Amino acid sequence: MSARVLSLSREGIRASVRVEPGVIKILEDFLDQARRGETIAGAIVLVRRNATMCSAISAPHGGRHHLVAACDYLKRDIIAETDN
């Protein structure tokens, strides 16, 4: 998937924008679930191209302990995937 970048005069310009379709799909799926009310708490961790990391959390109704458990499962999944 490539992005089309336009100048202020609406003329096409070349830019090296690499879109990660898998990341977009994950974010859209979770956003849809949240809009349907299927999510009670959420946390997100993102890594940008320059290797900086950012994170956010929302757990308004006591969901923090579920997020901690989910993070532990996620960590194990990432390690297991890396080992294979």
HELIX and SHEET records of a PDB file:
HELIX    1   1 PRO A   21  ARG A   35  1                                  15    
HELIX    2   2 ARG A   64  ASP A   83  1                                  20    
SHEET    1   A 2 VAL A   5  LEU A   6  0                                        
SHEET    2   A 2 GLY A  12  ILE A  13 -1                                        
SHEET    1   B 2 GLY A  42  VAL A  47  0                                        
SHEET    2   B 2 MET A  53  SER A  58 -1                                        
END                                                                             
